[in-house]
C-alpha cells in the first residue's frame, strides 16, 4: 500500500472523528450533548435536545463528512472498493472517534453522505426503506437498521464482491452501534421519533 493510500485512510478516519453534533450543541448551549437524551452525539439526539436548526446542521455536517472522502477517493484511486475502504474509515471515525475517547455516533448520516456520492441508486433504496419504516413505526433506529440492510443488498447485487464485503462491514458496524436500540425494540420501550424538543 502506498503512502498516498495510507494517508487517505488515516485522514478519512480523522475526518470521521470530528464530532459535529457534540460541537454544535456545545457552542450553542455550552453543554455536553452526551449528558442529555439518548447520550448520542448524532443529529436525532441534537434535534430532540436543541431543536430543528441544530439537528439539521448536525445532519448536514455528518452527511458532508461521509461524502468528502468518497469524492476525493473517486478522483485519485481507480478501485471502487478501495474508495469504499476510505468510506469505512470515516464510519469508524464517526462511531469510534479518537477525539471523544472512541465514543461517538451511530454512523447513519455519514453512510448517507457516502452513498450520495458513491452509488446514488443505493441511497434511493436506503431512503425509501428508511422513510417507509419511520412512517409506519416512528422508530428511527429500526428504520436505520432496515434501510442499511436494504442498501447492503443493493450493493451486493450491483457491485463487485470486494465492494459488497466492505459495505457488509459497514452494516455490521451500524448494527453493533445500535445494539442498545435493538434491545429496547425487543423490550418494547424504544423511543419514538418526534419533532418536539425535549424538555
C-alpha positions in Angstrom: 0.0 0.0 0.0 1.4 3.4 -1.0 1.9 6.3 1.4 -0.9 8.1 -0.5 -3.3 5.3 0.1 -2.4 5.1 3.8 -2.7 8.8 4.2 -6.2 8.7 2.6 -7.4 6.1 5.1 -5.9 7.8 8.1 -7.2 11.2 7.2 -10.6 9.7 6.4 -10.7 8.3 9.9 -9.7 11.6 11.4 -12.4 13.4 9.4 -14.9 10.9 10.6 -13.8 11.5 14.2 -14.8 15.2 14.2 -17.9 15.1 16.5 -20.1 17.7 14.8 -23.1 17.0 16.9 -21.1 17.5 20.1 -19.5 20.7 18.7 -22.8 22.2 17.5 -24.5 21.6 20.9 -21.5 22.7 22.9 -21.1 26.0 21.0 -24.9 26.8 21.2 -25.7 25.5 24.7 -22.4 25.3 26.5 -23.2 21.7 27.5 -22.2 18.2 26.6 -24.9 16.6 24.4 -23.9 13.2 25.8 -25.4 14.1 29.1 -28.9 14.6 27.5 -31.5 12.4 25.9 -30.1 9.2 24.4 -26.5 10.3 25.1 -25.7 10.1 21.4 -23.8 12.8 19.5 -25.9 12.3 16.3 -28.5 14.5 14.6 -31.5 12.8 16.2 -30.4 13.5 19.7 -29.3 17.0 18.9 -32.8 17.6 17.3 -34.6 16.3 20.3 -32.4 18.2 22.8 -31.9 21.5 20.9 -34.4 21.7 18.0 -34.7 21.6 14.3 -32.0 24.0 13.3 -29.2 22.4 15.4 -30.4 19.0 14.4 -30.4 19.9 10.7 -27.0 21.4 10.9 -25.6 18.3 12.6 -27.2 16.1 10.0 -25.8 18.2 7.1 -22.2 18.2 8.5 -22.3 14.4 9.2 -23.5 13.8 5.7 -20.8 16.0 4.3 -18.0 14.2 6.2 -19.2 11.0 4.6 -19.2 12.4 1.1 -15.9 14.2 1.1 -13.5 11.2 1.3 -15.5 9.4 -1.4 -15.3 12.5 -3.7 -11.5 12.6 -3.1 -11.1 8.8 -3.5 -13.0 8.6 -6.8 -10.8 11.4 -8.2 -7.5 9.8 -7.1 -8.0 6.0 -6.9 -9.0 3.5 -9.6 -10.5 0.8 -7.4 -14.1 1.4 -6.2 -13.7 -1.0 -3.3 -10.6 1.0 -2.1 -12.7 4.2 -2.2 -15.2 2.4 0.0 -12.4 1.5 2.4 -11.9 5.2 2.9 -15.6 5.5 3.5 -15.4 2.7 6.0 -12.6 4.6 7.8 -15.0 7.6 8.0 -17.6 5.4 9.7 -15.1 4.0 12.1 -14.1 7.6 13.0 -17.7 8.6 13.5 -18.5 5.6 15.6 -15.2 5.4 17.5 -13.8 9.0 17.4 -10.3 9.5 18.7 -11.3 13.0 19.9 -14.1 11.6 22.2 -12.3 8.6 23.7 -13.8 6.4 21.0 -17.4 7.0 22.0 -19.2 8.5 19.0 -22.4 8.4 16.9 -24.1 5.7 15.0 -22.9 6.4 11.5 -26.1 6.6 9.6 -25.9 10.2 8.5 -22.3 9.6 7.3 -23.5 6.5 5.5 -26.0 8.7 3.6 -23.1 11.0 2.6 -21.0 8.1 1.4 -23.7 6.7 -1.0 -24.8 10.1 -2.1 -21.5 10.2 -4.0 -20.5 6.6 -4.4 -23.7 5.0 -5.8 -26.9 7.1 -5.7 -29.4 4.3 -6.6 -28.3 2.5 -3.4 -29.0 5.7 -1.4 -32.5 5.9 -3.0 -33.2 2.4 -1.8 -31.9 3.3 1.6 -34.1 6.5 1.8 -37.2 4.7 0.5 -37.0 1.9 3.2 -36.0 4.4 5.9 -39.0 6.7 5.4 -41.5 3.9 4.9 -40.4 2.2 8.1 -40.2 5.5 10.0 -43.7 6.4 8.8 -45.1 3.1 9.9 -43.3 2.7 13.2 -41.8 6.1 14.2 -38.6 4.2 15.3 -35.5 5.9 13.8 -33.4 3.0 15.0 -35.5 0.4 13.2 -35.7 2.5 10.1 -31.9 3.0 10.1 -31.2 -0.7 10.6 -33.6 -1.9 7.9 -32.6 0.8 5.4 -28.9 -0.1 5.9 -29.6 -3.7 5.3 -31.5 -2.9 2.1 -28.6 -0.8 1.0 -26.2 -3.7 1.5 -28.3 -6.0 -0.7 -28.5 -3.3 -3.3 -24.7 -3.2 -3.4 -24.5 -7.0 -3.2 -26.4 -7.4 -6.5 -25.0 -4.4 -8.4 -21.3 -4.0 -7.4 -18.2 -6.2 -7.3 -17.7 -8.7 -4.5 -14.9 -6.6 -2.8 -17.3 -3.6 -2.6 -20.0 -5.8 -1.1 -17.6 -7.0 1.6 -16.7 -3.5 2.6 -20.4 -2.5 2.7 -21.2 -5.6 4.8 -18.5 -4.4 7.3 -20.4 -1.0 7.4 -23.6 -2.8 8.1 -22.1 -4.8 10.9 -20.7 -1.6 12.4 -24.1 0.1 12.3 -25.8 -2.9 13.8 -23.2 -3.1 16.6 -23.7 0.6 17.4 -27.5 0.1 17.5 -27.3 -2.9 19.9 -28.9 -1.0 22.8 -31.6 0.2 20.5 -32.2 -3.4 19.3 -32.6 -4.5 23.0 -35.1 -1.7 23.6 -37.0 -2.5 20.4 -37.3 -6.1 21.5 -38.4 -5.0 25.0 -40.9 -2.6 23.5 -39.5 0.6 25.2 -37.6 2.2 22.4 -38.1 6.0 22.0 -40.3 7.0 19.1 -39.4 9.9 16.8 -40.8 13.3 17.4 -40.0 16.8 16.1 -40.8 18.2 19.5 -37.8 19.4 21.6 -37.2 17.5 24.8 -38.0 19.4 28.0 
